[in-house]
């Protein structure tokens, strides 16, 4: 049944919205019912970042009357048609069928309505190549809305105009996707009108208008196109050809097997999220009629398949059955067939696979790369960049580092990114939450099979984090030096670090140095690593850059904070401690008592170490210290964002204190690389916040009162510009092999 899923699955259930703001964005079909019913002008339909229509609510005008929520067909679905409809093979007479995509069933019904003095409402491709709903009442104008449009159409104020016609006693046929028919019914408050007849099409889903326009711009040039046929019978009914009609009189056909737009549509790469979980695809349907291609026509007899197109037509209501009786004489064929034998060749299932990684790739990169390349890579699951590193690491610093690098590459530079799976990952270990929510992850390969990634990625970035720390890198052999990358792929190290003094063997140093010198671009995040590159490995052009977390826009972290499940704490000092001991525990208790403040204590994330780290503190219980253990990255970020001040022995704890402009006190952590704290803080003139001993927590507690970031922000801003300039050159500069360019992505961003 169509209503086999609880509508609450689509709702932000904990926010108490009376309006369609309750609807999760990915489940909005863009039908426009909400905008049509709002009496206060509080809702308008806009195009989102991907080009799909979504409602925008003006909070100053909204009175929370709930009318839009009741009209929304996703939030308030109604299924009132026959779940077991009768099914017919239909051919219109040849003059009507020739103008139609399939067998002309819609055309026959529409012509009957117009002959009876009624109106027909459907999607029209306008002169500017946008697709909008139009109401017609003449045979000449009917041609404007015939035929399939493989793009989301804008219903505009159509629902309101249809209501006015119906209230005036007029007859109206409304034809559209099932979600649009459901939207009309919602906008009409599910009131039954004798004059209304609806027809929904068997829908695969629709790309956005933005995708279509990008395709037209890149392939033909919008200024050259007069009209466009998404399916034409000029080359045969079964060919699935489309045709661009140019202003110079030429018609340019293309086939769905080769054309990039047809590929991204039919392979579901460009569809809206809800198209993969459509609540209106199954029976009972939304329209009085359901029409689509009868792809299995031959199995019902040769008379059903003459090669000129055959429609499958469902009669979902008694009103449809009555209309069918009236139009049979206008049909060349109207033969009842077994619906069960039709279902398999048409979409009558709720769920359909949408390749999420490919879809994300397409919409993220589409504005900045050629359309045919974007579709090709999305379809073939190829990527601009593969990231090698500890993105799967079970500590907050690693998680935040790779999220930052990923978001910079995908959101700022609009590149497709594949996170390379850990080749020695324990069997059955689950991905961290941020990876499940945001990343495309490769399948796991053994170390000896890593070279196969050259067929998936155009370039590879290693870093950031302490990937060249010999104790960390040794189990991976030379993977962190990208030894598996062939000469035709670009090798980049961004902000990679040795962390501590290099202790590899002479043989390891020689092998690693040979690989490191093959890199196209090398950058590090601390002074020691720059020195080691030159003195130990012969790489004299390594550049010091900022850690990725310091160049990632703060808005990207706010997205994650919004997903936090813990938001109830306030007025606290945050202590984030990696290496706990009794001394630190004692001085934290003294700090809490002296400041009369609650201290929220965060330990590192690996669950198998948490209890042990907690026990080492030996807290007496005399102070207001609240332990927050076993939290995720989203909560970790939220606690930094909302703390009054911070005490930490963590490199990334220090960074996120700076990002959130918090007064902080950092204990230098020699075990994890003390020099990197100096490399971070000295250029920002914040080295006076760095201390050596746990007793400094109380001795210098005045550091937690206030911190003026004016000078630090000025210095940080300049370093961010330099880091971005280095990264942009590394990403977009040509790579030449044997005298010819093998890697050259043009940076065509408009927001540079």
C-alpha positions as CSV (number, residue, x, y, z in Angstrom):
1,X,0.0,0.0,0.0
2,X,1.1,3.6,-0.6
3,X,0.9,4.5,3.0
4,X,3.1,1.8,4.4
5,X,5.5,4.3,6.0
6,X,4.8,6.5,9.0
7,X,4.7,10.1,7.9
8,X,6.6,11.0,11.1
9,X,9.7,9.6,9.4
10,X,9.7,12.7,7.3
11,X,9.4,15.1,10.2
12,X,11.7,16.9,12.6
13,X,9.6,15.4,15.4
14,X,11.4,17.2,18.3
15,X,10.8,20.8,17.1
16,X,7.1,21.2,17.3
17,X,6.6,23.0,13.9
18,X,3.0,23.7,12.9
19,X,4.1,24.6,9.4
20,X,5.9,22.7,6.6
21,X,9.2,23.7,8.3
22,X,8.6,20.4,10.1
23,X,9.4,18.5,6.8
24,X,12.9,17.3,6.3
25,X,14.3,19.0,3.2
26,X,15.2,15.8,1.5
27,X,11.6,14.7,1.6
28,X,10.1,17.8,0.0
29,X,8.8,17.0,-3.5
30,X,8.6,20.7,-4.4
31,X,4.9,20.4,-5.4
32,X,4.1,24.0,-4.1
33,X,0.9,23.1,-2.2
34,X,2.1,24.9,0.8
35,X,2.8,28.2,-1.1
36,X,-0.6,28.0,-2.8
37,X,-2.6,27.6,0.5
38,X,-0.8,30.2,2.6
39,X,-3.2,33.1,3.2
40,X,-0.5,35.3,4.7
41,X,2.1,35.3,1.9
42,X,4.6,33.7,4.3
43,X,5.7,30.9,1.8
44,X,7.4,31.2,-1.5
45,X,9.0,28.5,-3.6
46,X,12.7,29.0,-4.3
47,X,15.4,26.9,-5.9
48,X,17.8,25.3,-3.4
49,X,21.5,24.9,-4.0
50,X,20.9,21.9,-6.2
51,X,18.2,23.7,-8.2
52,X,15.2,21.9,-6.8
53,X,12.1,23.8,-5.7
54,X,11.6,24.0,-1.9
55,X,9.5,26.3,0.3
56,X,11.0,29.3,2.0
57,X,9.1,30.5,5.0
58,X,9.1,34.2,6.1
59,X,8.9,33.8,9.9
60,X,7.7,37.4,10.3
61,X,4.5,36.6,8.3
62,X,3.9,33.0,9.5
63,X,1.2,32.7,12.1
64,X,1.6,28.9,12.6
65,X,-1.9,28.2,11.5
66,X,-1.0,24.8,10.3
67,X,-2.7,25.1,7.0
68,X,0.4,24.5,4.9
69,X,1.3,21.4,6.9
70,X,-2.2,20.0,6.4
71,X,-1.9,20.7,2.6
72,X,1.5,19.0,2.3
73,X,1.0,15.6,0.7
74,X,4.1,14.2,2.4
75,X,3.2,15.3,5.9
76,X,-0.5,14.7,5.5
77,X,-0.9,12.0,2.8
78,X,-4.3,10.8,1.5
79,X,-4.7,7.5,-0.4
80,X,-8.3,7.3,-1.5
81,X,-8.2,5.5,-4.9
82,X,-8.5,1.9,-5.9
83,X,-5.5,-0.2,-4.8
84,X,-6.3,-2.7,-7.5
85,X,-7.1,-0.6,-10.5
86,X,-8.1,-1.9,-14.0
87,X,-5.4,-1.6,-16.6
88,X,-5.7,-0.9,-20.3
89,X,-3.4,-0.9,-23.4
90,X,-4.3,2.4,-25.2
91,X,-3.4,3.7,-28.6
92,X,-4.8,7.1,-29.7
93,X,-5.6,7.6,-33.3
94,X,-2.4,8.3,-35.3
95,X,-2.7,12.1,-35.6
96,X,-2.9,12.4,-31.8
97,X,-0.4,9.6,-31.1
98,X,2.2,11.2,-33.4
99,X,2.3,14.2,-31.1
100,X,2.6,12.1,-28.0
101,X,5.5,10.5,-26.2
102,X,3.9,7.0,-25.9
103,X,0.4,5.9,-27.1
104,X,-1.4,9.3,-26.6
105,X,-3.7,8.3,-23.7
106,X,-3.2,11.8,-22.1
107,X,-3.9,13.4,-25.5
108,X,-7.2,11.6,-26.0
109,X,-8.5,12.5,-22.5
110,X,-7.3,16.1,-22.8
111,X,-8.9,16.6,-26.2
112,X,-12.2,15.3,-24.8
113,X,-12.0,17.8,-21.9
114,X,-11.3,20.7,-24.2
115,X,-14.1,19.7,-26.6
116,X,-16.4,19.7,-23.6
117,X,-15.4,23.3,-22.8
118,X,-13.0,22.5,-20.1
119,X,-9.4,23.3,-19.2
120,X,-6.2,21.2,-19.2
121,X,-3.3,21.9,-16.9
122,X,0.2,20.5,-17.5
123,X,3.9,21.2,-17.8
124,X,5.2,23.4,-20.6
125,X,8.8,23.9,-21.7
126,X,8.9,27.7,-21.9
127,X,10.9,29.8,-24.4
128,X,13.6,30.4,-21.8
129,X,13.8,26.6,-21.4
130,X,12.3,26.5,-17.9
131,X,9.5,24.1,-17.2
132,X,6.3,25.6,-15.7
133,X,2.7,24.6,-15.4
134,X,0.3,26.1,-17.8
135,X,-3.5,26.0,-18.1
136,X,-4.9,25.7,-21.7
137,X,-8.4,25.5,-23.2
138,X,-7.8,25.2,-27.0
139,X,-6.6,22.4,-29.2
140,X,-3.7,24.6,-30.5
141,X,-2.5,25.4,-27.0
142,X,-2.8,21.8,-25.9
143,X,0.3,21.0,-28.0
144,X,2.3,23.1,-25.6
145,X,1.9,20.6,-22.8
146,X,2.1,17.3,-24.7
147,X,5.1,15.1,-24.3
148,X,7.4,14.1,-21.5
149,X,9.6,16.6,-19.7
150,X,12.5,15.0,-17.9
151,X,13.0,17.9,-15.5
152,X,11.2,19.2,-12.3
153,X,8.4,21.6,-13.3
154,X,7.3,24.6,-11.4
155,X,3.6,24.5,-10.5
156,X,3.6,28.2,-9.5
157,X,0.1,29.4,-8.6
158,X,-1.6,26.7,-10.7
159,X,-3.3,25.0,-7.7
160,X,-4.9,28.3,-6.7
161,X,-6.1,28.9,-10.3
162,X,-7.5,25.4,-10.6
163,X,-9.4,25.9,-7.4
164,X,-10.9,29.2,-8.9
165,X,-12.0,27.4,-12.1
166,X,-13.6,24.6,-10.1
167,X,-15.4,26.9,-7.8
168,X,-16.8,28.6,-10.9
169,X,-18.2,25.3,-12.1
170,X,-15.6,24.7,-14.9
171,X,-14.1,21.2,-15.8
172,X,-10.4,20.8,-15.3
173,X,-8.0,18.0,-16.2
174,X,-4.8,18.2,-14.2
175,X,-1.9,16.1,-15.3
176,X,1.5,15.7,-13.6
177,X,3.8,13.6,-11.5
178,X,2.1,11.7,-8.6
179,X,3.5,14.1,-6.0
180,X,2.1,17.1,-8.0
181,X,-1.3,15.5,-8.2
182,X,-1.1,14.8,-4.5
183,X,-0.1,18.4,-4.0
184,X,-3.1,19.7,-5.9
185,X,-5.4,17.5,-3.8
186,X,-3.8,18.9,-0.6
187,X,-4.1,22.4,-1.8
188,X,-7.8,21.8,-2.5
189,X,-8.1,20.4,1.1
190,X,-9.0,17.1,-0.4
191,X,-12.4,18.5,-1.3
192,X,-14.2,16.5,-4.0
193,X,-15.1,18.5,-7.1
194,X,-17.3,16.9,-9.8
195,X,-15.5,18.9,-12.5
196,X,-11.9,17.8,-11.5
197,X,-10.2,15.0,-13.3
198,X,-6.6,14.1,-12.5
199,X,-4.0,12.0,-14.3
200,X,-0.6,11.1,-12.7
201,X,2.2,9.7,-14.9
202,X,4.4,6.7,-14.1
203,X,7.4,8.7,-12.9
204,X,11.0,7.7,-12.7
205,X,11.9,10.9,-10.9
206,X,13.2,14.3,-12.2
207,X,16.5,16.1,-12.3
208,X,16.4,19.8,-11.2
209,X,16.0,22.7,-13.6
210,X,19.6,23.6,-12.7
211,X,20.9,20.3,-14.1
212,X,19.0,20.8,-17.3
213,X,20.3,24.3,-17.8
214,X,23.9,23.3,-17.1
215,X,23.5,20.6,-19.7
216,X,22.1,23.0,-22.3
217,X,24.8,25.6,-21.5
218,X,27.7,23.2,-21.8
219,X,26.6,21.1,-24.7
220,X,24.7,23.5,-27.0
221,X,24.9,27.0,-25.5
222,X,21.6,28.3,-24.2
223,X,21.6,31.2,-26.6
224,X,21.6,28.7,-29.5
225,X,18.6,26.6,-28.4
226,X,15.1,27.4,-29.6
227,X,13.3,24.3,-28.2
228,X,14.0,20.9,-26.8
229,X,12.3,17.4,-27.1
230,X,13.1,15.1,-24.3
231,X,11.8,12.2,-26.3
232,X,11.1,12.1,-30.0
233,X,9.6,9.5,-32.3
234,X,11.4,10.9,-35.3
235,X,13.9,8.0,-35.1
236,X,11.5,5.4,-33.9
237,X,9.4,4.9,-30.7
238,X,11.7,2.5,-29.0
239,X,14.9,4.5,-29.5
240,X,14.6,6.9,-26.5
241,X,16.2,9.7,-28.5
242,X,16.1,13.4,-27.5
243,X,16.6,16.3,-29.8
244,X,17.8,19.9,-29.4
245,X,16.1,22.3,-31.9
246,X,18.5,25.1,-32.6
247,X,17.7,28.7,-33.7
248,X,19.7,28.2,-36.9
249,X,17.2,25.5,-38.0
250,X,19.3,22.4,-37.1
251,X,17.9,19.6,-35.1
252,X,20.6,17.7,-33.0
253,X,19.5,14.3,-31.8
254,X,21.2,12.2,-29.1
255,X,20.6,8.8,-27.5
256,X,20.0,8.1,-23.8
257,X,22.9,5.6,-23.8
258,X,25.4,8.2,-24.7
259,X,23.9,11.6,-23.8
260,X,25.1,12.9,-20.4
261,X,21.7,14.4,-19.5
262,X,19.8,11.2,-20.3
263,X,22.4,9.2,-18.4
264,X,22.2,11.2,-15.2
265,X,18.4,11.1,-15.4
266,X,17.8,7.4,-16.3
267,X,20.5,6.2,-14.0
268,X,19.0,8.2,-11.2
269,X,22.1,10.2,-10.5
270,X,20.4,13.6,-10.8
271,X,17.1,12.8,-9.1
272,X,15.6,14.4,-6.0
273,X,16.2,12.6,-2.7
274,X,12.5,11.7,-2.3
275,X,12.4,10.2,-5.7
276,X,14.2,7.2,-4.2
277,X,11.6,6.8,-1.5
278,X,8.4,8.1,-3.2
279,X,5.3,7.7,-1.1
280,X,3.1,8.0,-4.2
281,X,4.7,5.5,-6.6
282,X,2.7,2.4,-5.4
283,X,-1.0,1.8,-5.5
284,X,-3.3,3.3,-4.5
285,X,-2.2,6.1,-6.8
286,X,-3.0,9.8,-6.6
287,X,-4.7,10.5,-9.9
288,X,-8.0,9.3,-11.3
289,X,-5.9,8.0,-14.2
290,X,-2.3,6.8,-14.2
291,X,-0.6,6.8,-17.6
292,X,2.8,5.6,-18.8
293,X,4.5,3.6,-21.5
294,X,3.4,0.0,-22.1
295,X,6.9,-1.3,-22.5
296,X,5.7,-4.9,-22.4
297,X,3.1,-4.4,-25.2
298,X,4.1,-7.4,-27.3
299,X,3.2,-9.9,-24.6
300,X,-0.4,-8.8,-25.0
301,X,-0.6,-9.4,-28.7
302,X,0.7,-7.9,-31.9
303,X,-2.2,-5.5,-32.1
304,X,-0.8,-3.8,-28.9
305,X,2.6,-3.2,-30.5
306,X,2.7,-1.5,-33.9
307,X,6.0,0.4,-33.2
308,X,4.3,3.8,-33.0
309,X,3.8,3.9,-29.2
310,X,1.4,2.3,-26.7
311,X,0.2,3.7,-23.4
312,X,-0.6,1.8,-20.2
313,X,-3.6,3.5,-18.6
314,X,-4.9,2.7,-15.1
315,X,-8.4,3.7,-14.1
316,X,-8.0,4.3,-10.3
317,X,-11.5,5.7,-9.7
318,X,-15.1,5.4,-10.9
319,X,-14.8,8.8,-12.5
320,X,-11.9,7.5,-14.6
321,X,-13.9,4.5,-15.7
322,X,-16.7,6.7,-16.8
323,X,-14.4,8.9,-18.8
324,X,-12.8,5.9,-20.4
325,X,-16.1,4.8,-21.7
326,X,-16.6,8.2,-23.3
327,X,-13.3,8.3,-25.1
328,X,-13.0,4.7,-26.3
329,X,-14.3,5.7,-29.7
330,X,-11.4,8.2,-30.1
331,X,-8.9,5.4,-29.6
332,X,-7.3,3.1,-32.2
333,X,-6.9,0.5,-29.4
334,X,-8.4,0.3,-25.9
335,X,-7.8,-3.2,-24.6
336,X,-8.0,-4.3,-20.9
337,X,-4.8,-6.1,-19.8
338,X,-3.5,-7.8,-16.7
339,X,-2.0,-5.1,-14.4
340,X,0.1,-7.7,-12.6
341,X,2.0,-8.3,-15.9
342,X,2.7,-4.6,-16.4
343,X,4.1,-3.8,-13.0
344,X,7.6,-5.2,-13.6
345,X,8.3,-3.0,-16.5
346,X,7.1,0.3,-14.9
347,X,7.8,1.9,-11.6
348,X,5.1,0.8,-9.2
349,X,7.4,0.3,-6.2
350,X,8.0,2.8,-3.5
351,X,11.7,2.4,-3.3
352,X,14.3,2.9,-6.1
353,X,18.0,3.0,-5.8
354,X,19.6,6.4,-6.1
355,X,23.4,6.2,-6.0
356,X,24.0,8.7,-3.2
357,X,27.7,9.1,-3.7
358,X,27.2,9.7,-7.5
359,X,24.4,12.1,-6.8
360,X,26.4,14.0,-4.2
361,X,29.3,14.2,-6.7
362,X,27.1,15.5,-9.5
363,X,25.5,18.3,-7.5
364,X,28.6,19.4,-5.7
365,X,30.8,19.6,-8.8
366,X,28.3,20.6,-11.5
367,X,28.8,24.4,-11.3
368,X,32.5,24.2,-11.6
369,X,33.4,21.4,-14.0
370,X,32.2,20.4,-17.5
371,X,28.8,18.7,-17.4
372,X,29.9,15.7,-19.5
373,X,32.9,15.1,-17.2
374,X,30.8,15.4,-14.1
375,X,28.2,12.9,-15.3
376,X,30.9,10.5,-16.6
377,X,32.8,10.5,-13.2
378,X,29.5,10.3,-11.2
379,X,28.3,7.4,-13.4
380,X,31.6,5.5,-13.4
381,X,32.4,6.4,-9.7
382,X,35.6,8.1,-10.5
383,X,37.0,10.9,-8.3
384,X,39.2,14.0,-8.6
385,X,40.9,13.3,-5.3
386,X,41.6,10.3,-3.1
387,X,42.4,11.1,0.6
388,X,44.8,8.9,2.4
389,X,44.9,9.4,6.2
390,X,43.4,8.7,9.6
391,X,39.9,9.9,8.8
392,X,38.6,6.7,10.4
393,X,40.7,7.5,13.6
394,X,38.9,7.2,16.9
395,X,40.0,10.5,18.2
396,X,38.3,13.9,17.8
397,X,41.3,15.6,16.3
398,X,41.6,13.2,13.5
399,X,37.9,13.2,12.8
400,X,37.8,17.0,12.7
401,X,41.0,17.2,10.6
402,X,39.7,15.0,7.8
403,X,36.2,16.5,7.9
404,X,37.8,19.9,7.4
405,X,39.9,18.8,4.5
406,X,37.0,16.9,2.9
407,X,34.7,19.9,3.2
408,X,37.4,22.3,1.8
409,X,37.9,20.1,-1.3
410,X,34.2,19.4,-1.9
411,X,32.5,22.7,-0.8
412,X,35.1,25.3,-1.6
413,X,36.9,23.7,-4.6
414,X,34.0,21.6,-5.8
415,X,36.0,18.5,-6.3
416,X,34.8,14.9,-5.9
417,X,36.6,13.1,-3.1
418,X,37.0,9.5,-2.2
419,X,38.1,8.6,1.3
420,X,40.5,5.7,1.1
421,X,39.5,2.8,3.4
422,X,42.1,1.6,6.0
423,X,43.8,-1.4,4.4
424,X,44.4,-3.0,7.8
425,X,41.1,-2.1,9.3
426,X,39.8,-4.8,11.8
427,X,37.0,-6.9,10.3
428,X,33.6,-5.7,11.3
429,X,34.7,-2.3,12.6
430,X,32.1,0.3,11.8
431,X,32.8,3.7,10.3
432,X,32.7,6.7,12.5
433,X,29.5,8.7,12.3
434,X,30.9,11.6,10.3
435,X,32.1,9.2,7.7
436,X,28.6,7.6,7.4
437,X,27.0,11.0,7.1
438,X,29.3,12.8,4.7
439,X,31.9,10.6,3.0
440,X,32.2,8.4,-0.1
441,X,34.4,5.6,1.1
442,X,36.3,3.2,-1.1
443,X,36.1,-0.6,-0.6
444,X,38.8,-2.1,1.6
445,X,41.9,-3.2,-0.3
446,X,45.0,-5.0,1.0
447,X,48.2,-3.0,1.0
448,X,49.4,-5.0,-2.0
449,X,46.3,-4.0,-4.0
450,X,46.3,-0.2,-3.3
451,X,47.6,0.4,-6.9
452,X,44.1,-0.4,-8.2
453,X,43.0,3.0,-6.8
454,X,44.8,4.7,-9.7
455,X,41.8,3.7,-11.9
456,X,39.4,5.5,-9.5
457,X,41.2,8.7,-8.6
458,X,43.0,11.4,-10.6
459,X,45.1,12.6,-7.7
460,X,45.9,11.7,-4.1
461,X,46.3,13.8,-1.0
462,X,48.0,12.5,2.1
463,X,47.4,14.3,5.3
464,X,47.0,16.1,7.5
465,X,47.9,14.6,10.9
466,X,51.1,12.7,12.1
467,X,51.1,10.4,9.1
468,X,54.9,10.4,8.9
469,X,55.3,9.5,12.5
470,X,57.3,6.3,12.1
471,X,55.5,4.5,14.9
472,X,52.2,5.2,13.2
473,X,53.3,4.8,9.6
474,X,55.5,1.7,9.9
475,X,52.6,-0.9,9.8
476,X,51.4,0.7,6.5
477,X,54.9,0.4,5.0
478,X,55.2,3.2,2.4
479,X,51.4,3.9,1.9
480,X,51.6,7.3,3.6
481,X,54.3,8.2,1.1
482,X,52.0,7.2,-1.7
483,X,54.2,4.5,-3.1
484,X,51.2,2.9,-4.9
485,X,50.4,6.0,-7.0
486,X,51.5,5.8,-10.6
487,X,53.4,8.6,-12.4
488,X,50.2,9.8,-14.2
489,X,48.5,10.8,-11.0
490,X,49.2,13.8,-8.9
491,X,50.8,13.3,-5.4
492,X,50.1,16.0,-2.8
493,X,50.9,16.2,0.9
494,X,48.8,18.8,2.8
495,X,49.9,19.7,6.3
496,X,51.4,16.3,6.9
497,X,53.5,15.9,10.0
498,X,56.2,13.8,11.6
499,X,54.8,14.8,15.0
500,X,57.9,13.8,16.9
501,X,61.6,13.2,16.1
502,X,61.9,10.8,13.2
503,X,63.3,7.4,14.5
504,X,63.1,5.3,11.4
505,X,66.0,3.0,10.3
506,X,68.4,4.2,7.6
507,X,66.7,1.9,5.1
508,X,63.3,3.3,5.9
509,X,64.6,6.8,5.6
510,X,66.1,6.1,2.2
511,X,63.0,4.4,0.8
512,X,60.6,7.0,2.3
513,X,62.8,9.8,1.0
514,X,62.8,8.3,-2.5
515,X,59.0,8.2,-2.5
516,X,58.6,11.7,-0.9
517,X,60.7,13.2,-3.7
518,X,58.2,11.9,-6.2
519,X,55.5,14.2,-4.8
520,X,54.3,17.0,-6.9
521,X,53.6,19.3,-3.9
522,X,54.6,18.9,-0.3
523,X,53.4,20.9,2.7
524,X,53.7,20.3,6.4
525,X,52.0,21.9,9.4
526,X,54.9,22.4,11.8
527,X,58.5,23.7,11.8
528,X,60.1,20.3,12.7
529,X,58.4,18.5,9.8
530,X,59.7,21.2,7.4
531,X,63.2,20.8,8.7
532,X,63.0,16.9,8.6
533,X,61.8,17.0,4.9
534,X,64.9,19.0,4.0
535,X,67.6,17.5,6.2
536,X,66.4,13.8,6.3
537,X,64.6,13.3,3.0
538,X,66.1,15.8,0.5
539,X,62.8,17.7,0.0
540,X,63.9,21.3,0.2
541,X,60.7,23.0,-1.1
542,X,58.3,21.8,1.6
543,X,56.0,24.6,2.7
544,X,54.5,25.1,6.1
545,X,50.7,25.6,6.0
546,X,47.9,25.7,8.5
547,X,46.2,22.6,9.7
548,X,43.0,21.9,7.7
549,X,40.8,22.7,10.7
550,X,42.1,26.3,10.7
551,X,41.2,27.0,7.1
552,X,37.8,25.3,7.1
553,X,34.9,27.8,7.3
554,X,33.4,27.7,10.8
555,X,30.0,27.2,9.3
556,X,31.0,23.7,8.4
557,X,31.5,22.9,12.1
558,X,28.2,24.5,13.0
559,X,26.5,22.0,10.7
560,X,27.9,19.2,12.8
561,X,27.1,20.9,16.1
562,X,23.4,21.1,15.0
563,X,23.4,17.3,14.8
564,X,24.6,17.0,18.5
565,X,22.2,15.1,20.8
566,X,23.6,16.9,23.9
567,X,22.8,20.6,24.1
568,X,21.7,21.1,27.7
569,X,24.9,22.4,29.4
570,X,26.0,26.0,29.9
571,X,28.2,28.2,32.1
572,X,31.1,25.8,32.2
573,X,34.8,25.5,31.8
574,X,35.7,22.8,29.3
575,X,38.6,20.5,30.0
576,X,39.7,18.3,27.1
577,X,42.5,16.0,28.3
578,X,44.2,13.3,26.2
579,X,46.8,12.0,28.6
580,X,45.3,11.9,32.1
581,X,47.1,11.6,35.4
582,X,46.5,12.2,39.1
583,X,48.1,15.7,39.0
584,X,45.9,17.0,36.3
585,X,42.9,15.6,38.2
586,X,43.9,17.4,41.4
587,X,44.5,20.7,39.7
588,X,41.2,20.6,37.8
589,X,39.4,20.1,41.1
590,X,41.2,23.0,42.6
591,X,40.3,25.2,39.6
592,X,36.6,24.3,39.8
593,X,36.6,25.2,43.5
594,X,38.5,28.4,43.0
595,X,36.4,29.6,40.1
596,X,33.2,28.2,41.5
597,X,32.5,26.8,38.1
598,X,31.4,23.5,36.7
599,X,34.1,21.8,34.7
600,X,32.9,19.5,31.8
601,X,35.7,17.0,31.3
602,X,36.1,15.4,27.9
603,X,38.4,12.5,27.4
604,X,39.6,11.0,24.1
605,X,37.1,9.1,22.0
606,X,38.4,5.5,21.8
607,X,35.9,3.6,23.9
608,X,38.3,0.9,24.9
609,X,40.6,3.5,26.6
610,X,38.0,5.7,28.2
611,X,37.6,3.9,31.6
612,X,41.3,3.6,32.1
613,X,41.9,7.3,31.3
614,X,39.2,8.3,33.7
615,X,40.6,6.1,36.5
616,X,44.0,7.8,36.2
617,X,42.6,11.2,37.2
618,X,41.7,9.8,40.7
619,X,39.1,12.5,41.2
620,X,38.1,12.9,44.9
621,X,34.6,14.1,44.2
622,X,35.1,17.4,46.1
623,X,34.5,19.6,43.1
624,X,31.9,20.1,40.4
625,X,33.4,18.1,37.6
626,X,31.1,16.4,35.2
627,X,32.6,13.7,33.0
628,X,31.3,13.5,29.4
629,X,32.4,10.2,28.1
630,X,31.7,8.2,25.0
631,X,30.4,11.2,23.0
632,X,30.7,11.7,19.2
633,X,32.4,14.4,17.2
634,X,29.2,16.4,16.9
635,X,28.9,16.7,20.7
636,X,32.6,17.4,21.1
637,X,32.3,20.3,18.7
638,X,29.2,21.6,20.5
639,X,30.9,21.6,23.9
640,X,33.9,23.6,22.5
641,X,31.5,26.1,20.8
642,X,29.5,26.7,24.0
643,X,32.3,26.7,26.7
644,X,33.2,29.8,28.6
645,X,36.9,28.8,28.5
646,X,39.1,25.8,27.8
647,X,41.9,23.8,29.5
648,X,43.5,21.2,27.3
649,X,46.7,19.2,26.5
650,X,45.5,18.6,22.9
651,X,46.8,20.1,19.7
652,X,43.3,20.1,18.2
653,X,41.8,21.1,21.5
654,X,43.9,24.2,21.3
655,X,42.9,24.8,17.6
656,X,39.2,24.6,18.4
657,X,39.6,27.0,21.3
658,X,41.1,29.4,18.8
659,X,38.4,28.7,16.2
660,X,35.7,29.4,18.8
661,X,37.6,32.4,20.2
662,X,37.7,31.0,23.7
663,X,40.1,32.0,26.5
664,X,42.3,28.9,26.8
665,X,45.2,27.3,28.6
666,X,47.2,24.6,26.9
667,X,49.5,22.1,28.6
668,X,52.4,21.1,26.3
669,X,52.2,17.4,25.5
670,X,55.7,16.1,24.9
671,X,54.4,12.6,24.3
672,X,52.4,13.7,21.3
673,X,54.9,16.3,20.0
674,X,55.5,19.4,22.0
675,X,57.1,21.4,19.2
676,X,53.9,21.5,17.2
677,X,52.2,23.5,19.9
678,X,54.9,26.2,19.5
679,X,54.6,26.0,15.7
680,X,50.9,26.7,16.1
681,X,50.8,29.3,18.8
682,X,54.0,31.4,18.2
683,X,52.9,32.7,14.7
684,X,49.6,33.8,16.2
685,X,51.4,35.5,19.2
686,X,49.6,33.3,21.6
687,X,52.5,31.3,23.0
688,X,51.8,32.9,26.4
689,X,48.9,30.5,26.6
690,X,51.3,27.4,26.5
691,X,52.4,25.9,29.8
692,X,54.5,22.9,30.9
693,X,53.2,21.6,34.2
694,X,49.8,20.6,35.5
695,X,50.1,23.0,38.4
696,X,50.0,25.8,35.8
697,X,46.3,25.1,35.5
698,X,45.7,27.0,38.7
699,X,48.8,29.2,38.8
700,X,47.8,30.8,35.5
701,X,44.0,30.5,35.8
702,X,43.7,34.2,34.9
703,X,44.3,33.0,31.2
704,X,40.7,31.7,31.4
705,X,39.1,35.1,32.0
706,X,39.3,36.9,28.7
707,X,41.3,36.8,25.4
708,X,41.4,39.5,22.8
709,X,41.7,37.8,19.4
710,X,42.1,40.9,17.3
711,X,45.8,40.4,16.6
712,X,45.5,36.6,16.4
713,X,42.7,36.9,13.8
714,X,44.8,39.3,11.7
715,X,47.7,36.9,11.7
716,X,45.5,33.9,11.1
717,X,43.8,35.6,8.2
718,X,47.1,36.1,6.4
719,X,48.2,32.5,7.0
720,X,44.9,31.3,5.8
721,X,45.3,33.2,2.5
722,X,48.8,31.7,2.1
723,X,47.6,28.2,2.9
724,X,44.7,28.4,0.4
725,X,47.1,29.8,-2.3
726,X,49.4,26.8,-1.8
727,X,46.6,24.3,-1.9
728,X,45.0,25.9,-5.0
729,X,48.2,25.7,-6.8
730,X,48.7,22.1,-5.8
731,X,45.2,21.1,-6.9
732,X,44.9,23.0,-10.1
733,X,48.4,23.4,-11.6
734,X,49.1,21.1,-14.6
735,X,51.1,18.0,-14.1
736,X,53.3,17.1,-17.1
737,X,54.7,13.6,-17.8
738,X,57.0,13.1,-20.7
739,X,56.2,16.5,-22.1
740,X,52.4,16.4,-22.1
741,X,49.8,17.3,-19.5
742,X,48.0,14.4,-17.7
743,X,46.4,16.4,-15.0
744,X,44.9,19.8,-15.5
745,X,41.6,20.7,-13.7
746,X,40.8,24.3,-14.5
747,X,39.8,26.4,-11.5
748,X,36.7,28.2,-12.7
749,X,35.2,29.1,-9.4
750,X,33.4,32.4,-9.3
751,X,33.9,33.0,-5.6
752,X,37.7,33.1,-5.6
